[in-house]
Amino acid sequence: MYDIFPRNSLPSFGNREKEVEELIEDFLNLYRNINTQRNYHSILQRYFLQMQIAYLSDFISALGQSFALLCQETSQYLSFGSVNTIKLKCSCLNSFYKWFLKVYQIDNTRNPVIKPRLPSLRRKAKTKSLPEKDFLEKMEELRGQAENNYLSHLTYSLALLMGTTSIRISEALQITTEMIEEGTLYFIQKRGEEREMDLPGSIQEALFYFQKKYKIQGYLFQTEGERKGISRKPLSRHHAYKLLKENTGIGCHGFRKSAIEMLINAKVHPSEIVKVTGHASLEMVNYYDGRDKKATEHHILAGKLEKN
């Protein structure tokens, strides 16, 4: 059994009556991606609730207990959920403890997060996308259904934006009504970098109509809420995926992939495609290129030599 701190050497934590919620908010200030903030906030809230910790003083007490017990309780929290959920929990708690121990200058301690053994995942299936003809037909179908109700219009608007700009779902969910009015999108990429993108006029017009019809304010993509007498909330990634998958047959990344493949087939140079997709390198664009890789252009040079 190892104690987190040497006996009689607990560090000074300043305001010990600080609520854990404030501690979480301090930690989340490190992140700029709104989806990361939402996910980590939920994970940490549930973690401290399970540990029955409400104040910083409670956390100090928990840290002062045996290291083995702390590891046991943390491992129990990490043991539930899908493989991807457990990985996300581990990443969140690891980052939180590293930050906490550093900020509060706690020495002679170890991170109580022990990654559980996870079952090996089968090789991921290729993301399904739509060829250009099928994509255009599907968008026409969604447009015809858009006037039926809010969810139909929401699905069409989300598919339209992602299928023409190739932005990630995490980026699409950052879009606000103010950006639509301006015609320029601003969002934080998954690497934490800021990005700006002009919105094509026809897409801006369609999204602006959706915004005005349902009197949407703040984030453009929100839950149905108001029909049930409660306020709308920002759409989650899970909800967005479910909407697209059920109504189009492909998920969020499928629309991004479809857009990239259409640009490739239109013979747009990879260096220009990267500007649209926001990929870190040309290699990632080439990953989406399913065309025949067999070299043929050298025959042109051989032909010229033969003529000479």
ABEGO torsion letter per residue (X at the ends): XBBABBBGABBBAEBAABBAAAAAAAAAAABABAAAAAAAAAAAAAAAAAAGBABAAAAAAAAABBAAAAAAAAAAAAABEBAAAAAAAAAAAAAAAAAAAAAAGBBGBBBABBBBBBBBBBBBBBBBBBBAAAAAAAAAAAAAAAAABAAAAAAAAAAAAAAAAGBBAAAAAABBAAAAAAGBBBBBBAAGBBBBBBBBAAAAAAAAAAAAAAGBBEBABBBAGAAAGBBBBBBBAAAAAAAAAAAAGBBAAAAAAAAAAAAAAAGBBAAAAAAAAGBABAAAAAAABABBABBAAAAAAAAAAAAX
